Amino acid sequence: MSEELTKQELHNLAMNIVGKDLEDQGYEFLGVNSKLKKDPQFVALKDKILHFVIVRAKSYPDDANAYDPVFMQTIKQHADKFEAKTFYAGVGLGNAIDYGKPVLKGSDYSVVYNGLQPIL
């Protein structure tokens, strides 16, 4: 039996998904931090505007689009000092056969990712 991905491995997978999306949208990476609990994960530039992106890997039954509003306001206040826009990128990850089961090493997985959510 395969073992489950660790929290850090799930986070790295989410980072890769969001990073590819940012790259496809033309963002230029100024800083990338893939360590758990180190925020923001991406500091990027697009159209001469600085962007802070918070990435979170979520597993069923947690909603990939739900975030802690108090924490996100703290990040936004920090970003405002740099005249940066703040975004949340939640990535739901689950087993490809049964989304309610954990992602296993070396097996297929399903993704719920609805893009960047602006924090206003």
Helices and strands as residue ranges (DSSP letters): H 7-24, E 28-32, E 42-46, E 49-58, H 69-81, E 85-95, E 109-113, E 117-118
